[in-house]
């Protein structure tokens, strides 16, 4: 490694001419850039400390907001669980009521069916009796009609026989006999 020139070089020496011809950027040599870097570092550290406080404050605000949201979520969850229990209780009650209603409806339906069968049998019996009564009335009417017709026929036949067998003279003799018997 070559020897480094000392910072204090005598004028006119090679070290002095090398220091005068050092590369620069924006008019600053290496030493100027070191000072500029240190200055920037301290400025950043100062602003960083303030920024750090701001970031911490914002984070604290977010933590507080998150805690509030968690507390709200716990409260809402508690309400939801209470509503769920209430809903489950109501559902159980409704199912019990529905089962009781179904049993009651079943019993009523069976009672109505039994009553309908009983009423139907009674109605069939009444209609059968009415039909039998109508048939009996029709038979009596037919029998009376046949008897009346038979009586008319017999009367007409007797009249004809009497008219044919008895003449006027026989009628007088019969009338006289009846009068004498009286």
Secondary structure as GFF3:
##gff-version 3
##sequence-region A 1 182
A	DSSP	alpha_helix	14	20	.	.	.	ID=ss1
A	DSSP	alpha_helix	30	165	.	.	.	ID=ss2
A	DSSP	alpha_helix	168	181	.	.	.	ID=ss3
###
